[in-house]
Amino acid sequence: MKKVIKAVFLDVDGTLLSEQDRSLSKCTEESICRLIQKGIHIILVTGRPHHLCEEFKHLGIDTVISANGALVTCRGEIIHKSILSSTMVREFSHFAESQGHALSYFTESFGMNGTGRTDHHVIVALRETLGMMEYAEQIMTLDKEIYCMCLYANEEETNRYKEQFPYLRFVRFHPYVCNVLEAGEVSKSVAAQKVLTHLNIRREDTMAFGDGENDIDLLTYVGVGVAMGNGGERVKQSADCVTLKASEDGITHALRHYKLI
């Protein structure tokens, strides 16, 4: 089956990068280059902060949806952003400190609240979600534009925050990490819509790859949603196609199946 695809959205960790060691295979890299050579737009769409996407510039990717849709850049221009209110950030930060939980803040860079520096769960979560091997620098001020916060807590602990802040959304993408979102319109699919409007591309002419539950809305939004073999069951059920694991070059396998390379 051949599809007319003009844009491909790629999640990063566990999709573009191996779920085992966060490496980018030569095969996947070559497949992306071939798509770009054919004039197909490649868009990174990730829960990572924007500055942790810089490592993919060498692939020729110039459009990035970061912070799970809260910040979107195209060719160096910000085309969409959703900023958390400073009042909420301060109230939430004070509560997290009282509970002894780590928080990370997505600004133009990345910082944390300084809590949980030696917490094994936090260190493991940073490695598994962002490929960071140690605790990040402590943020010095909350006066910057903050696009997203991540709370490092399990489901039971997070329930306290849901009771305290019923107007916020908590989107879990790791057993010990969830996004803290204020606006109902922040999601990967909403950000994808902003990109497609900017590029004048129809959603029917798009494809997306993902492995996490925060990819489900994107996989159901695009023309062809592809779940990675290492993804969860809910992700696979939401997709049009299930490919091999990221560590098995699942992106290349699906692109060949759809005759895009």
C-alpha positions in Angstrom: 0.0 0.0 0.0 1.5 3.3 -1.1 0.5 6.5 0.7 1.1 10.1 -0.4 3.0 11.3 2.7 4.3 14.8 2.9 5.2 15.0 6.6 6.4 12.5 9.2 6.2 13.1 12.9 8.7 11.2 15.0 8.7 10.8 18.8 12.2 10.6 20.2 12.9 8.4 23.1 11.9 4.8 22.4 11.0 5.7 18.8 13.7 7.5 17.0 16.2 6.3 19.7 16.5 2.7 20.9 14.4 1.8 23.9 17.4 -0.1 25.2 20.2 2.4 25.2 18.9 5.6 23.6 21.1 5.2 20.6 20.3 6.3 17.0 21.0 3.5 14.6 22.7 4.2 11.3 19.8 2.5 9.5 17.3 4.9 11.0 19.5 7.9 10.3 19.8 6.9 6.7 16.1 6.4 6.3 15.4 9.9 7.7 17.9 11.4 5.3 16.2 9.7 2.4 12.8 11.1 3.4 14.3 14.6 3.5 15.9 14.2 0.2 12.5 13.3 -1.2 11.1 16.5 0.1 9.1 15.0 3.0 9.1 17.2 6.1 10.4 15.5 9.3 9.1 16.9 12.6 10.4 15.8 16.0 7.6 15.6 18.5 8.7 14.9 22.0 8.3 15.4 25.7 11.9 16.6 25.9 12.7 20.2 26.5 13.7 22.1 23.3 17.4 22.3 24.0 17.7 18.5 24.3 16.6 18.2 20.6 19.7 20.1 19.4 21.6 16.8 18.9 19.3 16.0 15.9 20.1 19.1 13.9 22.7 17.2 11.9 20.0 15.1 10.4 18.5 18.1 8.7 15.4 18.3 10.9 14.4 21.9 11.4 10.9 21.6 12.9 10.5 20.5 16.6 7.5 20.0 18.8 8.9 19.9 22.4 7.5 19.8 25.9 4.7 17.5 24.6 3.3 20.3 22.4 3.9 23.4 24.6 6.6 24.8 22.3 6.8 24.5 18.6 9.7 25.8 16.4 10.1 25.7 12.6 13.3 26.8 11.0 14.3 28.6 14.2 11.0 30.5 14.5 8.6 29.9 17.4 5.2 29.2 15.7 3.3 28.2 18.9 3.9 28.2 22.6 1.8 27.7 25.7 3.2 29.4 28.9 2.2 28.3 32.4 1.0 31.0 34.6 3.7 32.2 37.1 1.2 32.1 40.0 0.4 28.5 39.4 4.1 27.6 38.9 5.0 29.1 42.3 2.1 27.5 44.1 2.8 24.1 42.6 6.5 24.4 43.3 5.9 25.3 47.0 3.6 22.3 47.4 6.1 20.0 45.7 8.8 21.2 48.0 6.5 20.5 51.0 5.9 17.0 49.7 9.6 16.3 49.0 9.1 15.7 45.3 11.4 16.7 42.4 10.1 19.0 39.7 11.6 19.8 36.3 10.9 23.0 34.4 11.0 23.3 30.7 12.1 26.8 29.7 14.3 27.5 26.7 16.6 25.2 28.6 16.0 22.7 31.4 16.2 23.0 35.2 15.0 21.3 38.4 13.8 22.4 41.8 16.8 20.8 43.7 14.7 18.2 45.5 15.5 14.5 45.3 19.1 14.8 44.1 19.9 11.4 45.6 16.5 9.8 45.0 17.1 6.6 43.0 13.6 6.9 41.4 14.3 10.4 40.1 17.8 9.5 38.7 16.4 6.4 36.9 13.5 8.4 35.5 15.8 11.1 34.1 17.9 8.5 32.4 14.9 6.6 31.0 13.0 9.6 29.8 15.6 12.1 28.8 18.8 10.2 28.6 20.3 12.3 31.4 22.8 10.4 33.6 22.7 12.8 36.5 20.4 15.3 38.2 20.0 18.6 36.3 21.1 22.0 37.5 18.7 23.7 39.9 16.7 26.5 38.3 17.6 29.9 39.8 14.4 31.8 39.1 10.8 31.0 38.3 10.4 34.3 36.5 11.3 32.8 33.1 8.7 31.6 30.6 7.9 28.0 31.6 6.2 25.8 29.0 5.9 22.6 31.0 6.6 21.1 34.4 7.3 17.4 35.1 6.5 15.9 38.5 8.5 13.0 39.7 6.1 10.9 41.8 4.2 7.7 41.5 0.5 7.4 40.9 -0.5 7.3 44.5 1.6 10.3 45.4 0.3 12.2 42.4 -3.2 11.9 43.6 -2.4 14.4 46.4 -1.5 17.0 43.7 -4.7 16.2 41.8 -6.7 17.0 44.9 -4.8 20.1 45.6 -4.8 21.4 42.0 -8.0 20.0 40.4 -7.8 22.5 37.5 -4.5 21.0 36.2 -3.9 18.0 33.9 -1.5 15.3 34.8 -0.3 13.3 31.8 1.8 10.3 32.9 4.4 9.1 30.4 6.7 7.1 32.8 5.9 5.2 36.0 7.5 7.9 38.0 7.0 11.0 35.8 4.0 13.0 34.6 3.6 16.3 32.8 1.8 19.0 34.6 -0.3 21.0 32.1 -2.5 24.0 32.6 -4.1 24.5 29.3 -6.5 22.0 27.8 -5.1 22.6 24.3 -1.6 21.4 25.1 -1.0 18.1 23.4 1.1 16.6 20.6 -1.9 16.5 18.2 -2.7 20.2 18.8 0.9 21.1 18.1 0.9 18.9 15.0 -2.1 20.9 13.7 -0.2 24.1 14.2 2.8 22.7 12.2 0.6 21.5 9.4 -1.2 24.8 9.1 2.2 26.6 9.0 3.5 24.2 6.3 0.1 24.0 4.4 -0.1 20.2 4.6 -3.3 18.2 5.1 -3.4 15.8 8.1 -4.4 13.0 5.7 -1.0 13.3 4.1 1.0 12.7 7.3 2.4 9.8 9.3 3.5 9.6 12.9 5.6 7.2 15.0 5.3 6.8 18.7 5.7 4.4 21.6 4.2 6.1 24.7 0.7 7.0 25.9 1.4 10.6 25.3 1.7 9.7 21.6 -1.8 8.3 21.3 -3.6 11.5 20.4 -1.0 12.1 17.7 -1.2 8.6 16.3 -5.0 8.9 16.0 -4.7 12.5 14.5 -2.5 11.8 11.5 -3.2 10.0 8.3 -1.2 6.9 9.3 -0.3 6.2 13.0 2.5 3.8 13.6 3.1 2.3 17.0 6.6 0.9 17.9 6.9 -2.7 18.9 8.2 -1.6 22.2 5.1 0.5 22.9 2.3 -0.4 25.3 -0.9 -2.1 24.4 -3.0 1.0 24.5 -0.6 2.7 22.1 -0.7 -0.3 19.7 -4.5 -0.4 19.7 -4.7 3.3 18.8 -2.4 2.9 15.8 -3.0 1.9 12.2 0.1 -0.2 12.1 2.5 -1.8 14.6 6.1 -2.0 13.5 9.2 -3.5 15.0 10.9 -2.2 18.2 13.0 1.0 17.9 16.1 -1.2 18.7 15.1 -3.3 15.7 14.9 -0.4 13.3 11.1 -0.2 13.5 10.9 3.2 11.7 12.8 1.9 8.6 10.7 -1.3 8.6 7.4 0.7 8.5 8.7 3.2 5.9 9.6 0.3 3.6 6.2 -1.3 4.2 4.5 1.9 3.1 7.0 2.2 0.2 8.3 5.6 1.4 11.9 4.5 1.0 
